[in-house]
Structures are given as C-alpha cells and as structure tokens.
Amino acid sequence: MTQPSTLGELRKIGWVSQPVKEEMRANAAKAVAAGEPLFDGVLGYENTVLPQLENAMLAGHDVVFLGERGQAKTRMIRSLVNLLDEWMPYIEGSEIFDDPYNPVSRHALDLVAEHGDDTPIAWAHRDVRYGEKLATPDTSIADLIGEVDPIKVAEGRYLSDELTLHYGLVPRTNRGIFAINELPDLAERIQVGLLNVLEERDVQIRGYKIRLPLDVLLVATANPEDYTNRGRIITPLKDRFGAQIRTHYPLDVDTEMDIASAEARPLDLAGIDVGFDGGVNVTLPEFMAEIVATFSHVARASSHVNQRSGVSVRMTVTNTETLVANATRRALQRGERSVVPRVSDLDSLMSSTAGKIEIESMEEGRDGKIVETMLKAAVLEVFKNRFSPDELSDVVASFGEGKVVHTGDDLGSEAYMELLAGNQALAVAAESLVATAADSQSDEGAAPAVLASAVELVLEGLHLSKRLNKEHVGARATYRSRG
C-alpha cells in the first residue's frame, strides 16, 4: 500500500498515534500470544532473563541490565527494535520525528499551522528509531539533550529563537528507543539531566523557555560492581527505572558451545591457492569444542581469576577461532587438506586468553602456568565425561614393556594411523570417542585426522588421570607407562 504523504491522507486511512511503549507492548503481546520468540539469537536466557524482559515490555518499563562483560546485554537492547512497527509517520523535516497529530518542535508546529492537512509527512523505518551512546566521563549534557547551534545563530536568527537549537541524542530518538551503555561511567551531574526523561518524559534545554515532551523508552547497561558497591548511579535515577534485570554467563557447557558455534567466524580459505585442489576442510570435533567451552567454565570458578571483571563468552569464541587457526596452520605446513584441532593445539590458546581474563597471583610471571593448569582441568573433565575409570585398562596395559607413543604438531594424521594399527586397544578407544562426536562424521576424508585428535585426547586424559607418564619437549609429547 502506498504510504500517505500528507497529514490529511494520514487521517483518512485511520492511522492511530500511540506512545512508543504502548506500540511495543502491543507487538510484544501479539508475539507472546502466537508463541513466537521476542528476541532471536540470544541463547541461554530462555528461562531466566528473557521472561523478565518480556514482563518489562508488557508493563511499559524503562530497563537497566546488570551484568559483567560479554553477557549479550547490548545485543538484547538492539533486538528491542524488532518490537517497533516497521514504519512510523512523522512530520517531514523534523529532527525529532514529531508525531503528526501531536507536534512538539517549533519546526513542526509552524509547518502544521501553515499547511494544515497539507502538511507533508515522511516515514521512518524502525531501524532509525534507535539511538545508542557509550557513557564516558567526557559525555556532556549537550551530547544527550542539546545545545545552541552557533551556525544557526550566525545565519541571522535570534539567540532566543527555538530554531537555533541543536538537539542531542535523546530528543533525536523521540518516539523510539535510546540506550546508554555503561551508565555508571556517566558523570553524576550528567545523570541528573536524565531524571526528567525518565519521570516527566521531557527535556529542558538551558537558556530557553522550552519544554519538549518526549516519548522515549530508555534502556541502560551497568556492571553490578559499579551499580551496587560504588554507588555511581545516583539514587533518584536508579529509582526511575521500572525494571532491573540481572544477566549471567551460560549456565552449562552445552549452551556455551552453541553460542561459540553461532558466533565464531569460520576460517574460509576459498579462492586462495594453498597447493592442493579444493582448499582445506575444517572439522571441529565435538569433544574439542567442549574442551574450549569447559575451559571458560573452569576459569569462572577459579580463585586465580578476578571474577569481578568476569570471563566473557567472547573468550570461548576467540579461543575456538584460535584453535581452528592453529590446526589450519599445522595442516598447511604438512600439506594436509583435512583440518582437525587436537589437544596439542591447545597451547595456542594463551594468546587469545591473555587479554580476556585478569589473573590474580601473588607471584609475578605465573599467568601462563595458571592458564595451563585450567586448560588441563578442562581436558580432564571432558575426558572423564566420556570414559569411566576402568574403561581404558587395556590401553594402559598396552604401554607395558617400555612401549612409548609420540604425539605433537610435527606429526601428520598418517603417523597416528600407523600407531593405531599397532595398538588395538587404543584404536578401539579412539573410535568410540569419535563415534560420540556426530559432527566429525560430516566429511569422510577427515576421518584419519579426527581419529588423530581422538588419540591425543585419550592419551592426555590418561596422563592427567595419573595412569600414564608424559614428557613434553617443544612440539613433541611422549607418553609411557608409569611402571
């Protein structure tokens, strides 16, 4: 249908003006009644955070999210745009999306007074009805609310003319959603400027006898440490938020793996000549993905990690990408088409972990050792989830009479196949591990490389369970009996 272009045409089609919170409430109610999710792409919050957010939308509340970094707070806020109508009419030329039926800016009031039903109407897509500001100490009232525009004054207008105003971010998001990230970092004197926006629903710009009644849903994020302990959000402002929602990290490893799978960027070498037809084929076994996700959970429970700064899901994502990248580099060096990460690739995670966590240690230079210990704990946990204590007795027994096994970056998949050919017990254990990782069966050509990955997990798990000895020199690891 052709959109009306004048105020009169808008009236004829029966368009009804409604506040932004009522608009979002109506759309949220329709989605809930239809059994549709209000927010796509947010995992792990189905039974905790999202019901609270749905309640806030139905109640028409302004919201503050409390949570550590990497808990999808900004993603949820941006997804609120989908609860707005796809198109919204406003008076053409208005900087603050004036409601055609209830204009508030001088430009819109003058236009309606002059043209009446012939006032031109423009249409805004819901994507432009969202505004966002990262709170920083240098943020000013002029940034948020507005200030005098010296250019407009220089053009000949009087200083008292309302048309000399340059509207800030909040008025420019009129009839939409405005988000403030890291609200506690906003200076207290600037926070005072938001009081009217939340309660009286208007703004006042200094030096002018003007009151702009705004229609805005205000959403903010804050770190719980800043919010509750340091008291950096002023009390009157906290009181004006209708809903306070606490976010959290994934509660289980499976959810963490799903998030990493969805967020990790695939390593794509298509179009790059790497020396063999078809490029490389990347396969990430489920047990290796689980080790990376478990590593993040181990870090969140570690007394050596500053839990106030959190262990973001971004660490799981970047570690997954780094693990695949290191396996790809190894495969390219050996001229192998199949890329499958192994336990020996886990050493590469130090670079992608170091900037994501804050280690608390009494001794200098122990950060690497602490990260290594947490990685070993993750490997051991995944190993124990897949094998019972007595299940690998035959594998341990096969190491009798001084037999040793070598693993490492410098060995290709064919070396592991030769190893399995001479050790039936280890072959059975590796194949049983591969059978539980359904995703690794997607490419038949990757089977030897996946088995090589499984061999390393079995051997490392037995070592960490104190059933095999291990000597590690450079890229090569040697496993032998403890007898």
N, C-alpha and C positions, 0 to 999 in steps of 0.2 A: 504494500500500500504506500502511495506517495505521502510523504510527511508534510503536514501543513506548514506553510511558510509565513503566515501572518497570525496575529492574535485572534482575529475573528474566525479564521479557519480552524484554529485550535479549539475554540469554544464549540464550533459546530460538530466536531467529532466526539464531543463529550469527554475530552480529557480531564482528569481529576487530579488536582495538585495534592500531594501528601508529603509530610516530613520524611526525611531520609530514613529515620529509624522505623517508621511505620511501613515504608516501602520494603525495607529489608526484613521486617517481621513477616510481612505478607508472603514474600518469596521463600523465607525460611519455613513458614508453616506449610506451604504447598509442597516443599521438598520432603519435609518430615512425613506429611500425610501420604505421599507417594512412595515412601520408603527409600528415597534417594539420599545419598551422602551429601552433606552440605559442603564438605571440603575434600577434594581429591588429592592424592599424592602425599598425604600425611599418615605415616604408619606408626602403630604402637600406642595411639591415643584414643582408640575406638571406645574404650570403656572408662577412660579417666578424664582426659582434657576436653575432648570434643563434646560430650554431653553438657559440660559446664558452659562451653562456648555457645552451644545451641540455646541453652537456657538464657544466656545473656542477650542473644539476638532476639529471642521471643519476648524478653522483658524490656527490650529497648535500652540496654545499659551501655555506658561507656566502660571500656575494659582495660585493665593493666595486667600484662603477663609477667609473672615472676619466674625466672629460670636462668640456669647457667648457659654459657655459650653453646651453640650447636644443638639447640633443642627445638628447632623449627618454629620459633616464635614469629620471626619475620615472614616466613612462608605462610603461616596461618593468617597473619594480618593481611597480606597481599591477596590471599584467596577470598577474603571477605568481599572483594569487588564483585565476585560472581553472584552475590545476593542482591546486587543492584539491578534495576531494569536496564535492558540493553541500551535503550536510547532515552534521553531526557531533553525536553524542550527548554530553552531559555531565551531571554531577550537578546537579539543579535548585537554583538559588540560588547556585551557585558563581560567585565573581567572576573566577576564573582558568580557567574551563572545565575543571574537573577531569575526568580520564579516569575513566569509571565503574568500570573494572577496576583502576586504579592511582591512587586519590585521593591528593593531597598536602596540601591545605589543611586547617586544623582544622575548618572548617565541613563539608567533605565527609567527612572521616574520622569525625566524630561522627555524621553522618547515616547513613552506611553501617553503623557499629557499632550504631546504634539500630534501623534498619529492615531491614537485610539485603537480601534480594531485593525487598523492597517499597520500596526507596529510589526516590524519584521521579526521572525522567530528563527532561531538556529537550533540545531540538535547536537547534543554531546553524547558520545559513546561512554559507556560506564568506565572504560579504561582511563579516561582523562578526569574522572571524578575522584581520583585517589591521589593524595599527597603524602609525602614522607620526608622526615627530617631526622638526621642523626644528631642527637643532642651533644653539643660540645661546649666547653666553657666560654667560647667567644660568641656563641649564639646570642643575638640581640632581640629586643622587642620589635625592632624594625623588620627583622627577618621573619618573625612569626606573625605580627599584627599589621605593621605598615608604617610608612613614614612619608614626609613631604618629598615630592619629586622635584628637585631643583630645575630640571629641564622644562617641566611644565610651567613652573613659575617664570622661567626665562622667556617662555613663549608669549608672555603678556598677561597671564591670569593673575588674579589677586591671591595673596597668600591664604586668605580665608576661604577661597573657593574650594569646595569639596572635590572638584575635578583635578586639583593638584596632588591628590593623594596617590601614592603608590602602594597598592595593597600587598600585604605579606602573605605567607604561605597558607595561613589558616583561612582568611577570607577568600583566597583563591580556590579553596577546596569547599566552599559553600555548597550545600546540598550533596555532599559526598563524604568520604572517609579521610581523616587526617591521622597519620601515625607518627609517633615520636619514639625513636629507638634510644635506649639507654637514658631514660628520663632522669635518673639521679644525677647525671653529669650536667644537667641544665642548672645554671646558677639560680639560687633561691629567689633573687629579685626578678628573674625572668619567669620562674614558675608562677609567681603572683599574677603575671599577665594572662595566665590560662584559667584563672579562677572564674572569671565571667563567662568564658567559653563553655565551661562545664556546667555551671549552675544557671546563670541568667541567659545563657545561649546568645551572647552578643560580644562585641569588642568595642572598645573606645580608643580612638587614636588621639594622642596628645595634641593640644593646641587647637582642637576642633570641637565645636559643639555638635557632635555627631554620635549617633548610636546605630551600629549596624547589627540588627538581629540576625544571627547566623544559624544555619541548620547544618550541624556537623556531628558525625559520630567520631569521637576521639578514642584512639587506641594507643597504648604505650607499652613499652617493654622495660624491664628493670632486672638487675641482678639481685637475688634475695639478700645477699650480704649488704649491698648498698641500701636496699629498701628497708630492711628491718633493723640492722645494727647501727649503721652510721647515721640513719635518720636524715638522709639527704633529700628526700622528697618531703616538702613541707606538709604539715598535718592537714591544713584546710584542703590542699589539693588531693591528698590521699582519700579524704572523706568524700570527695565529689565523684570518684569512680564508683560506678554501680557494681562492678564485678571484679574480683581479684582472682586470677586463675594461675595455679602453680603448675608449671610444666616439669617434665622429667626426662631422663635418658631412657632408652629402650629397657624394658624390664626383663627381657630374655634374649638369649643369643640368637634365636631364630629371627626375631624382629630386626635385630642389628644386621644380620646377614641380608635380609630382604631390603633394608634401606641401602646398604652398601651396593647390592646388586643393581638397584634402581639408580643410584647416584654416581657410581664410579664410571668414568669415561672409558669406553672401550679403546683398546690400543689398536688403531687402524693403520696398517702399512699398505693399504691398497694403492696401486699406482706407483709404488716405489720398487725399483729393481733391487731385490735382495739376493739375487743369484740363483733362484730356482722358481719354476712355474707355480703360479697360484699364491705366491707370498707365503705368509705364515698363518697357522691356525691356532688360535689361543683357546685353551681349555682350562678352566679353573675348577679343580675337583672340590666337591662339597666339603671334604674334611680340611682342605687348606683354607677355604673361605671361613670355616668355623673357627680355625685357629686364630685368624686375624680378628674376628668378632670377639672371641673369648679373651684375647689379649686386652681389648678395651675394657671388658668387664673386670678382668683381674686388676687393671690399673685403677678402676673406680673404687675398688675395695682395698687398695694398697695404702698402708700408713706412710709410705715413702713419697706418695704423690699428693700435692696440695689439692684437696678436694673442693676447696672454696673456689678455685679457678675452673674446676671441672675437667672432665675428659670428654671432649666433644665427639659426636658421631663422625665429624669430619676426619678425625684420626683414623677411624675404621675405613673410610672411603679412600683417603690418600694412601694408607698402608696397602689396601687392596691394589690400587693403581701401581704403587711402587713394586709390590711383589710380582705382578704380571710383567712390569717393565724389566726387572732384573732377570726373570726367566726368559724373556724375549731376547735380551742381550746375550745370555748364555747360549740360547738356541742358534742365534745368528752367528756367533763365533764358531760354533761347531757345525754350521751348515745344516741344521735340522729344521724341518718345516713345522713340526708339532711343538707348540709352546705350552708346557705344563709346569707350574710352580712346584717346588719341592721344599722340604724342611731346610735344606741348605741355603735356600733363597731368603730365609727369614732374617739373616744377618743384615740384609739391605734395608730393613725397616727402621734402623736407627736414624737415618736422615729424615724420614717422614714423620718420625715420632718425636724427635727432639724439640721441635717448635710447637708441639701440640699439648705437652704436659709440663708441669712445673715440679721438678724433683726436689724433695726436702731431705737433705742429708747432712749429717754432722761433719762429714769428710769431703774435701774437695776431690773432684775427678771421679766420683763413684757413680755418676749418672749412667754411664754406659753399662756398668755392672748391674745396676738396679733394673734397667730396661731388659737386659739379657735374662735376669732371673724371672722377670714377669713373663717374658716370651716362653721360657722353659715351662713355667707353670701352666700357660695356655696349651702348649703342646701336650703336656702330661694329662691335662683334663680331657682334651679331645681324645687322646689315646685310650684313657680309662672308660670313656663313654662308649667305645667301640669294641673293647676286648675285656673279658673277665680275667682275673689274676691267673687262673690255671689254664687259660685257653691257648697260650703260646709256649707251653712247656716244651713241645717238640722243637720249636725254633731255638730256644735257649740250649737245648741238648745238642742241636746241630753244630754248635760252636765248640764242641769238645775237641780234645787232642790238638790244641793250639791253632785251630782254624780262625782266620780273620776275614773281615769284609771291609772293603773300601767304598766310600761314597764321597761325593763332592761335586763342585761346579765343573771340574775338569773332566768329568765322566759323562759320556753320552748315554742315550737310552739303551743302545746295544750292549753296553757293558753290564747293565742291570739285567738284561735278558739272559746273558751268559751266567750271571750269578744265580738267577732263579732256576736255570736249567740244572745247576749242580746242587741246589738246596730245595728239595721238595717241600719241606715244612714251611720255609719262608715264602715259597711260591703260593702255597695254599692260603697263608695269612694275608699276603698282598692281594690276592684275587678276591678274598672275602671282603677286604676293605674297599676295593674298587666296586664291588657289587652293591655296596650300600650308598655309593655316590652316583645316583642315576644320571646326573647332569654330565658326568665324564664319559658317558657312553654315546654322546651325540655324534662323535666322529670316530669311525673305526680306525682311521690312521693314527689317532692319538693314543691308542691302547698301550703300546710299549712305554710311551712317556708317562702315561697315567700310572702304570704299574711301577715305574721307577720312582714316582712320587710316593706311592703307597709303601714301597720298600723302605724309603727313608723315614717315614712316619713310624713304621713298625720297629725299626732299629732304634730310633731316637727314643721312642716310648719305652722300650725295654731298658735302655740305658738310664733314663730318668726314673724308672721304677727300680733301679739298682739291681738289675738282672743281667746286664752286660756292661763291660767297661768300654770307655771311649777315649781315644786320643785325637786331639784336634790340632792340626798344624796347617796354617794357611787355609787354602780352599778344600783340603782333603781331611776327611774324618775316617778313623779306623776303629771298628768295633771288634771286640774279642770277648772270650769267656772271662768271668770273674774268678774262675777256679785257678 
